[in-house]
Amino acid sequence: MKIAVVTEGKGDKQIYKSWIPLVNPNMTYVDNIKGILTDNFAIVSAFGYPSYFDVILGAIHDVNSHGGIDRLVIGVDSEEVTLHQKQAEMSTYLAGISCSTPIFVVYQHFCIETWALGNRRACQANPSYEPLSTFKRFFDVRISDPELLPSYPPLGNNRAQFAETYLKAMLHARNPHTTYIKSRPKPLLHHTYFKQILLRHQTTSHIASFAFFLNAFI
């Protein structure tokens, strides 16, 4: 398998680099698309919406020039639109572009932090730490599907911003020395964190969009 990947941000790139081999242990990371050989993947990161469209175009050009890529994977957040709306947007955009290999779009609904909130072990059942205890009373991600997380008006957070804020509080409550930063998502990179997200996905109907990620790399 030879896979080229475009992620929406630098933090996503780090997560994909760590998680792809956990989905497909045969895959090994290389620095750029031109260096992809058998069982390699390379990742190009963008700087969010809408600049990632330019990065996607560049990646498609590199894939077409390479000539031997098996698939191009594009990871995108749905952010504040519905999953259906994001799928329609990407389908319309990609319909006018010629790519020499199949394109798999990973829809992170509504952001990659939503998946991360699916790790039940990382979230204390009865936290005393604020603001996590307040967040859990408002919406308990241990019980309810993180993809249903609403916006949080008290902080002026839309749902994607709230997912990040919630995750920071959740991880800090578990370990005060742990800091989650979107551009440096170190706590999420460990294989045990991935396995808990996978377990939540496999044993419940929650974080359904995680299937896009799994299917892109099997």
C-alpha positions as CSV (number, residue, x, y, z in Angstrom):
1,M,0.0,0.0,0.0
2,K,1.2,3.5,-0.9
3,I,-0.8,6.3,0.7
4,A,-0.5,10.1,0.5
5,V,-2.3,12.0,3.3
6,V,-3.4,15.7,3.6
7,T,-4.4,16.8,7.1
8,E,-6.1,20.0,8.0
9,G,-3.6,21.1,10.6
10,K,-0.1,20.4,12.1
11,G,-1.6,18.8,15.2
12,D,-3.7,16.5,13.0
13,K,-0.5,15.5,11.2
14,Q,1.1,14.3,14.4
15,I,-1.9,12.3,15.4
16,Y,-2.2,10.7,11.9
17,K,1.5,9.9,12.0
18,S,1.1,8.0,15.3
19,W,-2.3,6.4,14.6
20,I,-2.0,5.1,11.0
21,P,0.4,2.3,12.0
22,L,-1.9,1.3,14.7
23,V,-4.6,0.7,12.1
24,N,-2.2,-0.8,9.6
25,P,1.0,-2.0,11.2
26,N,2.6,-2.6,7.8
27,M,2.6,1.1,7.1
28,T,5.8,3.2,7.7
29,Y,6.0,7.0,7.6
30,V,8.2,8.8,5.1
31,D,8.8,12.6,4.9
32,N,7.3,13.4,1.5
33,I,5.1,12.0,-1.2
34,K,7.9,11.7,-3.7
35,G,9.6,9.2,-1.2
36,I,6.7,6.9,-1.0
37,L,7.5,3.2,-1.7
38,T,5.8,0.0,-0.8
39,D,3.9,0.2,2.5
40,N,4.8,3.9,3.1
41,F,2.6,6.9,3.9
42,A,3.5,10.6,3.7
43,I,1.6,13.4,5.3
44,V,1.2,17.0,4.1
45,S,-0.4,19.4,6.6
46,A,-2.4,22.5,5.9
47,F,-3.2,25.4,8.1
48,G,-7.0,25.0,8.4
49,Y,-10.0,26.0,6.4
50,P,-10.0,27.3,3.7
51,S,-6.2,27.2,3.0
52,Y,-6.2,23.4,2.9
53,F,-7.8,23.5,-0.5
54,D,-4.5,24.9,-1.9
55,V,-2.6,22.1,-0.1
56,I,-5.0,19.5,-1.5
57,L,-4.3,20.7,-5.0
58,G,-0.6,20.5,-4.4
59,A,-0.8,17.0,-3.0
60,I,-2.9,15.9,-6.0
61,H,-0.3,17.3,-8.3
62,D,2.4,15.3,-6.4
63,V,0.3,12.2,-6.5
64,N,-0.2,12.5,-10.2
65,S,3.5,13.1,-10.8
66,H,4.4,10.1,-8.6
67,G,2.2,7.8,-10.6
68,G,2.3,4.9,-8.1
69,I,0.2,6.0,-5.2
70,D,-2.7,3.7,-4.2
71,R,-4.9,6.3,-2.5
72,L,-5.0,9.9,-1.4
73,V,-6.5,10.4,2.0
74,I,-7.8,13.9,3.0
75,G,-8.7,14.6,6.6
76,V,-11.1,17.5,7.2
77,D,-13.2,18.9,10.2
78,S,-16.9,19.4,9.6
79,E,-16.7,22.2,12.2
80,E,-20.0,24.0,12.4
81,V,-21.8,22.4,9.5
82,T,-23.5,19.0,9.4
83,L,-21.7,16.0,8.3
84,H,-23.9,15.8,5.2
85,Q,-23.1,19.4,4.3
86,K,-19.4,18.8,4.6
87,Q,-19.6,15.7,2.5
88,A,-21.5,17.7,-0.2
89,E,-18.9,20.5,-0.1
90,M,-16.0,18.1,-0.5
91,S,-17.7,16.1,-3.2
92,T,-18.5,19.2,-5.2
93,Y,-14.9,20.5,-4.8
94,L,-13.2,17.2,-5.8
95,A,-15.6,16.5,-8.7
96,G,-13.7,19.1,-10.8
97,I,-10.2,17.8,-10.0
98,S,-8.4,15.0,-11.8
99,C,-6.5,12.6,-9.5
100,S,-4.7,9.5,-10.7
101,T,-5.7,7.5,-7.6
102,P,-8.9,7.0,-5.5
103,I,-9.5,9.7,-2.9
104,F,-10.7,8.9,0.6
105,V,-12.0,11.7,2.7
106,V,-11.8,11.4,6.5
107,Y,-14.6,13.5,7.9
108,Q,-13.6,14.4,11.5
109,H,-17.1,15.2,12.8
110,F,-16.9,17.8,14.0
111,C,-13.2,18.0,14.9
112,I,-10.4,15.6,15.9
113,E,-10.9,16.6,19.6
114,T,-14.4,15.1,19.3
115,W,-12.8,11.6,18.8
116,A,-10.4,12.3,21.6
117,L,-13.3,12.9,24.0
118,G,-14.4,9.4,23.4
119,N,-11.7,8.0,25.6
120,R,-13.7,7.2,28.7
121,R,-10.6,6.3,30.8
122,A,-9.2,9.7,30.3
123,C,-12.3,11.4,31.8
124,Q,-12.8,11.1,35.5
125,A,-16.3,9.8,36.5
126,N,-16.7,12.2,39.4
127,P,-14.1,15.0,39.0
128,S,-13.7,17.7,41.6
129,Y,-11.6,19.8,39.2
130,E,-13.2,22.8,37.7
131,P,-14.2,23.5,35.0
132,L,-14.4,19.8,34.2
133,S,-17.1,19.0,36.8
134,T,-19.2,21.9,35.3
135,F,-18.7,20.7,31.8
136,K,-19.8,17.1,32.7
137,R,-23.0,18.4,34.3
138,F,-23.7,20.3,31.1
139,F,-22.8,17.4,28.8
140,D,-21.2,14.1,30.0
141,V,-18.9,12.7,27.3
142,R,-18.5,9.5,29.3
143,I,-22.2,8.8,28.8
144,S,-23.3,10.7,25.7
145,D,-21.9,10.6,22.2
146,P,-19.1,13.3,21.9
147,E,-20.3,14.0,18.4
148,L,-23.5,15.4,19.9
149,L,-21.6,17.9,22.0
150,P,-23.3,21.3,21.7
151,S,-21.8,24.8,21.8
152,Y,-21.1,26.3,25.2
153,P,-22.5,29.8,25.5
154,P,-21.0,30.6,29.0
155,L,-17.6,30.7,27.4
156,G,-18.8,31.8,23.9
157,N,-17.5,28.5,22.5
158,N,-18.9,27.0,19.4
159,R,-19.0,23.2,19.5
160,A,-15.5,22.7,18.0
161,Q,-14.0,25.3,20.4
162,F,-15.9,23.6,23.3
163,A,-14.5,20.2,22.3
164,E,-11.0,21.5,22.6
165,T,-11.7,23.3,25.9
166,Y,-13.4,20.2,27.3
167,L,-10.5,18.0,26.3
168,K,-7.9,20.3,27.9
169,A,-9.9,20.2,31.2
170,M,-10.4,16.4,31.0
171,L,-6.7,15.7,30.5
172,H,-5.6,18.2,33.1
173,A,-7.9,16.7,35.7
174,R,-6.5,13.3,35.0
175,N,-2.9,14.5,35.2
176,P,-2.1,18.1,36.2
177,H,1.2,17.9,34.3
178,T,-0.6,17.1,31.1
179,T,-1.3,20.0,28.8
180,Y,-3.2,19.6,25.5
181,I,-2.3,22.1,22.8
182,K,-3.9,21.7,19.4
183,S,-0.6,22.2,17.6
184,R,1.2,19.8,20.0
185,P,-1.3,17.0,20.8
186,K,1.2,14.8,22.7
187,P,-1.3,13.2,25.1
188,L,-3.3,11.7,22.1
189,L,-0.3,10.1,20.4
190,H,0.1,7.1,22.7
191,H,-1.2,3.8,21.5
192,T,-3.3,3.3,24.7
193,Y,-5.2,6.5,24.0
194,F,-6.0,5.4,20.5
195,K,-7.1,2.0,21.7
196,Q,-9.6,3.6,24.1
197,I,-11.1,5.7,21.2
198,L,-11.3,2.5,19.1
199,L,-13.0,0.6,21.9
200,R,-15.6,3.4,22.3
201,H,-16.3,3.3,18.6
202,Q,-16.5,-0.5,18.4
203,T,-18.7,-1.0,21.4
204,T,-21.1,1.9,21.1
205,S,-22.8,3.9,18.3
206,H,-20.7,6.8,19.4
207,I,-18.1,8.8,17.4
208,A,-19.4,7.2,14.2
209,S,-17.2,9.4,12.0
210,F,-14.1,7.6,13.4
211,A,-15.0,4.9,10.8
212,F,-13.8,7.2,8.0
213,F,-10.3,7.2,9.6
214,L,-10.2,3.4,10.1
215,N,-11.5,2.6,6.6
216,A,-9.0,4.9,5.0
217,F,-6.0,2.9,6.2
218,I,-7.0,-0.7,6.3
